[in-house]
Amino acid sequence: MNFIKKTVLTLFMAISLGAGSAIAYAEEAANSSAASISETIAHVEKGLVEVNKSDFSAAHLHLKAARSSAEHITGNEAIIKQANADVIQGQILSKQGDVKKAAAELNKAIALYKSL
């Protein structure tokens, strides 16, 4: 009888700990995505400032970092895909030296990332 009680108690504790770690993991993933969004927005904004100053090499570095951090964002896939496309288009336009169009694309990307 004691063996059955100990076995049931052990199984109950194992299930409880397993459920607790799954909740902690889900919370960590949500916080990670929010941090990635903030990091991506910060890099795009810094890239926008550099584009407006016509410093395209610094802008390229910030936009590359933004694209890298955007890979860790979870949420609405259509919005993420469109925002990433706007960053890429802004990066292409900044390489071509078109400040106004690059700034417009980056502003659209910032608005989309903020909507997440």
Biotite code that builds the C-alpha atoms (Angstrom):
import biotite.structure as struc

atoms = struc.array([
    struc.Atom([0.000, 0.000, 0.000], chain_id="A", res_id=1, res_name="MET", atom_name="CA", element="C"),
    struc.Atom([2.853, 2.372, 0.857], chain_id="A", res_id=2, res_name="ASN", atom_name="CA", element="C"),
    struc.Atom([4.473, 1.569, -2.477], chain_id="A", res_id=3, res_name="PHE", atom_name="CA", element="C"),
    struc.Atom([1.314, 2.611, -4.365], chain_id="A", res_id=4, res_name="ILE", atom_name="CA", element="C"),
    struc.Atom([1.038, 5.861, -2.390], chain_id="A", res_id=5, res_name="LYS", atom_name="CA", element="C"),
    struc.Atom([4.679, 6.736, -3.047], chain_id="A", res_id=6, res_name="LYS", atom_name="CA", element="C"),
    struc.Atom([4.317, 5.930, -6.744], chain_id="A", res_id=7, res_name="THR", atom_name="CA", element="C"),
    struc.Atom([1.180, 8.058, -7.104], chain_id="A", res_id=8, res_name="VAL", atom_name="CA", element="C"),
    struc.Atom([2.797, 10.936, -5.207], chain_id="A", res_id=9, res_name="LEU", atom_name="CA", element="C"),
    struc.Atom([5.920, 10.723, -7.368], chain_id="A", res_id=10, res_name="THR", atom_name="CA", element="C"),
    struc.Atom([3.878, 10.718, -10.586], chain_id="A", res_id=11, res_name="LEU", atom_name="CA", element="C"),
    struc.Atom([1.778, 13.638, -9.366], chain_id="A", res_id=12, res_name="PHE", atom_name="CA", element="C"),
    struc.Atom([4.893, 15.681, -8.557], chain_id="A", res_id=13, res_name="MET", atom_name="CA", element="C"),
    struc.Atom([6.476, 14.853, -11.913], chain_id="A", res_id=14, res_name="ALA", atom_name="CA", element="C"),
    struc.Atom([3.367, 15.983, -13.779], chain_id="A", res_id=15, res_name="ILE", atom_name="CA", element="C"),
    struc.Atom([3.159, 19.177, -11.721], chain_id="A", res_id=16, res_name="SER", atom_name="CA", element="C"),
    struc.Atom([6.785, 20.068, -12.394], chain_id="A", res_id=17, res_name="LEU", atom_name="CA", element="C"),
    struc.Atom([6.414, 19.276, -16.076], chain_id="A", res_id=18, res_name="GLY", atom_name="CA", element="C"),
    struc.Atom([3.381, 21.523, -16.409], chain_id="A", res_id=19, res_name="ALA", atom_name="CA", element="C"),
    struc.Atom([5.142, 24.326, -14.563], chain_id="A", res_id=20, res_name="GLY", atom_name="CA", element="C"),
    struc.Atom([8.154, 24.227, -16.848], chain_id="A", res_id=21, res_name="SER", atom_name="CA", element="C"),
    struc.Atom([5.935, 24.299, -19.946], chain_id="A", res_id=22, res_name="ALA", atom_name="CA", element="C"),
    struc.Atom([4.238, 27.452, -18.678], chain_id="A", res_id=23, res_name="ILE", atom_name="CA", element="C"),
    struc.Atom([7.596, 29.052, -17.942], chain_id="A", res_id=24, res_name="ALA", atom_name="CA", element="C"),
    struc.Atom([8.820, 28.169, -21.433], chain_id="A", res_id=25, res_name="TYR", atom_name="CA", element="C"),
    struc.Atom([5.750, 29.720, -23.072], chain_id="A", res_id=26, res_name="ALA", atom_name="CA", element="C"),
    struc.Atom([6.178, 32.887, -21.031], chain_id="A", res_id=27, res_name="GLU", atom_name="CA", element="C"),
    struc.Atom([9.852, 33.077, -21.977], chain_id="A", res_id=28, res_name="GLU", atom_name="CA", element="C"),
    struc.Atom([8.990, 32.740, -25.675], chain_id="A", res_id=29, res_name="ALA", atom_name="CA", element="C"),
    struc.Atom([6.454, 35.580, -25.448], chain_id="A", res_id=30, res_name="ALA", atom_name="CA", element="C"),
    struc.Atom([8.967, 37.837, -23.700], chain_id="A", res_id=31, res_name="ASN", atom_name="CA", element="C"),
    struc.Atom([11.629, 36.924, -26.252], chain_id="A", res_id=32, res_name="SER", atom_name="CA", element="C"),
    struc.Atom([9.378, 37.923, -29.144], chain_id="A", res_id=33, res_name="SER", atom_name="CA", element="C"),
    struc.Atom([8.558, 41.270, -27.499], chain_id="A", res_id=34, res_name="ALA", atom_name="CA", element="C"),
    struc.Atom([12.257, 41.930, -26.978], chain_id="A", res_id=35, res_name="ALA", atom_name="CA", element="C"),
    struc.Atom([12.971, 41.055, -30.606], chain_id="A", res_id=36, res_name="SER", atom_name="CA", element="C"),
    struc.Atom([10.288, 43.473, -31.781], chain_id="A", res_id=37, res_name="ILE", atom_name="CA", element="C"),
    struc.Atom([11.767, 46.280, -29.682], chain_id="A", res_id=38, res_name="SER", atom_name="CA", element="C"),
    struc.Atom([15.279, 45.505, -30.890], chain_id="A", res_id=39, res_name="GLU", atom_name="CA", element="C"),
    struc.Atom([14.149, 45.402, -34.512], chain_id="A", res_id=40, res_name="THR", atom_name="CA", element="C"),
    struc.Atom([12.302, 48.711, -34.224], chain_id="A", res_id=41, res_name="ILE", atom_name="CA", element="C"),
    struc.Atom([15.347, 50.324, -32.622], chain_id="A", res_id=42, res_name="ALA", atom_name="CA", element="C"),
    struc.Atom([17.629, 49.150, -35.435], chain_id="A", res_id=43, res_name="HIS", atom_name="CA", element="C"),
    struc.Atom([15.215, 50.280, -38.149], chain_id="A", res_id=44, res_name="VAL", atom_name="CA", element="C"),
    struc.Atom([14.877, 53.697, -36.492], chain_id="A", res_id=45, res_name="GLU", atom_name="CA", element="C"),
    struc.Atom([18.677, 54.041, -36.257], chain_id="A", res_id=46, res_name="LYS", atom_name="CA", element="C"),
    struc.Atom([18.933, 52.989, -39.895], chain_id="A", res_id=47, res_name="GLY", atom_name="CA", element="C"),
    struc.Atom([16.330, 55.603, -40.815], chain_id="A", res_id=48, res_name="LEU", atom_name="CA", element="C"),
    struc.Atom([18.337, 58.309, -39.056], chain_id="A", res_id=49, res_name="VAL", atom_name="CA", element="C"),
    struc.Atom([21.469, 57.245, -40.934], chain_id="A", res_id=50, res_name="GLU", atom_name="CA", element="C"),
    struc.Atom([19.621, 57.190, -44.264], chain_id="A", res_id=51, res_name="VAL", atom_name="CA", element="C"),
    struc.Atom([18.360, 60.718, -43.622], chain_id="A", res_id=52, res_name="ASN", atom_name="CA", element="C"),
    struc.Atom([21.962, 61.784, -42.934], chain_id="A", res_id=53, res_name="LYS", atom_name="CA", element="C"),
    struc.Atom([22.994, 60.007, -46.184], chain_id="A", res_id=54, res_name="SER", atom_name="CA", element="C"),
    struc.Atom([25.364, 57.717, -44.258], chain_id="A", res_id=55, res_name="ASP", atom_name="CA", element="C"),
    struc.Atom([24.453, 54.598, -46.214], chain_id="A", res_id=56, res_name="PHE", atom_name="CA", element="C"),
    struc.Atom([27.145, 52.302, -44.854], chain_id="A", res_id=57, res_name="SER", atom_name="CA", element="C"),
    struc.Atom([25.978, 52.812, -41.247], chain_id="A", res_id=58, res_name="ALA", atom_name="CA", element="C"),
    struc.Atom([22.371, 52.489, -42.374], chain_id="A", res_id=59, res_name="ALA", atom_name="CA", element="C"),
    struc.Atom([23.203, 49.197, -44.074], chain_id="A", res_id=60, res_name="HIS", atom_name="CA", element="C"),
    struc.Atom([24.659, 47.827, -40.814], chain_id="A", res_id=61, res_name="LEU", atom_name="CA", element="C"),
    struc.Atom([21.578, 48.810, -38.805], chain_id="A", res_id=62, res_name="HIS", atom_name="CA", element="C"),
    struc.Atom([19.170, 47.413, -41.376], chain_id="A", res_id=63, res_name="LEU", atom_name="CA", element="C"),
    struc.Atom([21.131, 44.174, -41.540], chain_id="A", res_id=64, res_name="LYS", atom_name="CA", element="C"),
    struc.Atom([20.903, 43.912, -37.730], chain_id="A", res_id=65, res_name="ALA", atom_name="CA", element="C"),
    struc.Atom([17.171, 44.660, -37.928], chain_id="A", res_id=66, res_name="ALA", atom_name="CA", element="C"),
    struc.Atom([16.650, 41.853, -40.421], chain_id="A", res_id=67, res_name="ARG", atom_name="CA", element="C"),
    struc.Atom([18.619, 39.491, -38.186], chain_id="A", res_id=68, res_name="SER", atom_name="CA", element="C"),
    struc.Atom([16.610, 40.317, -35.065], chain_id="A", res_id=69, res_name="SER", atom_name="CA", element="C"),
    struc.Atom([13.337, 40.154, -37.019], chain_id="A", res_id=70, res_name="ALA", atom_name="CA", element="C"),
    struc.Atom([13.869, 36.432, -37.553], chain_id="A", res_id=71, res_name="GLU", atom_name="CA", element="C"),
    struc.Atom([12.968, 35.830, -33.890], chain_id="A", res_id=72, res_name="HIS", atom_name="CA", element="C"),
    struc.Atom([9.636, 37.672, -34.008], chain_id="A", res_id=73, res_name="ILE", atom_name="CA", element="C"),
    struc.Atom([6.485, 35.597, -33.695], chain_id="A", res_id=74, res_name="THR", atom_name="CA", element="C"),
    struc.Atom([2.955, 36.750, -34.315], chain_id="A", res_id=75, res_name="GLY", atom_name="CA", element="C"),
    struc.Atom([0.941, 37.642, -37.388], chain_id="A", res_id=76, res_name="ASN", atom_name="CA", element="C"),
    struc.Atom([3.009, 36.142, -40.200], chain_id="A", res_id=77, res_name="GLU", atom_name="CA", element="C"),
    struc.Atom([1.535, 38.389, -42.910], chain_id="A", res_id=78, res_name="ALA", atom_name="CA", element="C"),
    struc.Atom([2.481, 41.571, -41.034], chain_id="A", res_id=79, res_name="ILE", atom_name="CA", element="C"),
    struc.Atom([5.962, 40.258, -40.236], chain_id="A", res_id=80, res_name="ILE", atom_name="CA", element="C"),
    struc.Atom([6.525, 39.263, -43.857], chain_id="A", res_id=81, res_name="LYS", atom_name="CA", element="C"),
    struc.Atom([5.383, 42.677, -45.145], chain_id="A", res_id=82, res_name="GLN", atom_name="CA", element="C"),
    struc.Atom([7.497, 44.561, -42.575], chain_id="A", res_id=83, res_name="ALA", atom_name="CA", element="C"),
    struc.Atom([10.566, 42.501, -43.489], chain_id="A", res_id=84, res_name="ASN", atom_name="CA", element="C"),
    struc.Atom([9.920, 43.179, -47.174], chain_id="A", res_id=85, res_name="ALA", atom_name="CA", element="C"),
    struc.Atom([9.716, 46.918, -46.451], chain_id="A", res_id=86, res_name="ASP", atom_name="CA", element="C"),
    struc.Atom([13.049, 46.794, -44.602], chain_id="A", res_id=87, res_name="VAL", atom_name="CA", element="C"),
    struc.Atom([14.650, 44.950, -47.523], chain_id="A", res_id=88, res_name="ILE", atom_name="CA", element="C"),
    struc.Atom([13.193, 47.440, -50.003], chain_id="A", res_id=89, res_name="GLN", atom_name="CA", element="C"),
    struc.Atom([14.436, 50.330, -47.859], chain_id="A", res_id=90, res_name="GLY", atom_name="CA", element="C"),
    struc.Atom([17.870, 48.741, -47.748], chain_id="A", res_id=91, res_name="GLN", atom_name="CA", element="C"),
    struc.Atom([17.926, 48.384, -51.547], chain_id="A", res_id=92, res_name="ILE", atom_name="CA", element="C"),
    struc.Atom([16.785, 51.973, -52.049], chain_id="A", res_id=93, res_name="LEU", atom_name="CA", element="C"),
    struc.Atom([19.377, 53.264, -49.598], chain_id="A", res_id=94, res_name="SER", atom_name="CA", element="C"),
    struc.Atom([22.117, 51.438, -51.532], chain_id="A", res_id=95, res_name="LYS", atom_name="CA", element="C"),
    struc.Atom([20.875, 53.225, -54.646], chain_id="A", res_id=96, res_name="GLN", atom_name="CA", element="C"),
    struc.Atom([21.047, 56.564, -52.799], chain_id="A", res_id=97, res_name="GLY", atom_name="CA", element="C"),
    struc.Atom([17.312, 57.336, -52.919], chain_id="A", res_id=98, res_name="ASP", atom_name="CA", element="C"),
    struc.Atom([16.836, 58.907, -49.480], chain_id="A", res_id=99, res_name="VAL", atom_name="CA", element="C"),
    struc.Atom([13.138, 59.828, -49.760], chain_id="A", res_id=100, res_name="LYS", atom_name="CA", element="C"),
    struc.Atom([11.904, 56.455, -50.980], chain_id="A", res_id=101, res_name="LYS", atom_name="CA", element="C"),
    struc.Atom([14.138, 54.553, -48.544], chain_id="A", res_id=102, res_name="ALA", atom_name="CA", element="C"),
    struc.Atom([12.849, 56.659, -45.647], chain_id="A", res_id=103, res_name="ALA", atom_name="CA", element="C"),
    struc.Atom([9.253, 56.030, -46.731], chain_id="A", res_id=104, res_name="ALA", atom_name="CA", element="C"),
    struc.Atom([9.793, 52.262, -46.835], chain_id="A", res_id=105, res_name="GLU", atom_name="CA", element="C"),
    struc.Atom([11.496, 52.243, -43.444], chain_id="A", res_id=106, res_name="LEU", atom_name="CA", element="C"),
    struc.Atom([8.686, 54.316, -41.920], chain_id="A", res_id=107, res_name="ASN", atom_name="CA", element="C"),
    struc.Atom([6.172, 51.772, -43.235], chain_id="A", res_id=108, res_name="LYS", atom_name="CA", element="C"),
    struc.Atom([8.228, 48.956, -41.701], chain_id="A", res_id=109, res_name="ALA", atom_name="CA", element="C"),
    struc.Atom([8.372, 50.718, -38.322], chain_id="A", res_id=110, res_name="ILE", atom_name="CA", element="C"),
    struc.Atom([4.599, 51.200, -38.344], chain_id="A", res_id=111, res_name="ALA", atom_name="CA", element="C"),
    struc.Atom([4.048, 47.518, -39.136], chain_id="A", res_id=112, res_name="LEU", atom_name="CA", element="C"),
    struc.Atom([6.442, 46.331, -36.411], chain_id="A", res_id=113, res_name="TYR", atom_name="CA", element="C"),
    struc.Atom([4.755, 48.621, -33.888], chain_id="A", res_id=114, res_name="LYS", atom_name="CA", element="C"),
    struc.Atom([1.369, 47.131, -34.799], chain_id="A", res_id=115, res_name="SER", atom_name="CA", element="C"),
    struc.Atom([2.579, 43.737, -33.558], chain_id="A", res_id=116, res_name="LEU", atom_name="CA", element="C"),
])
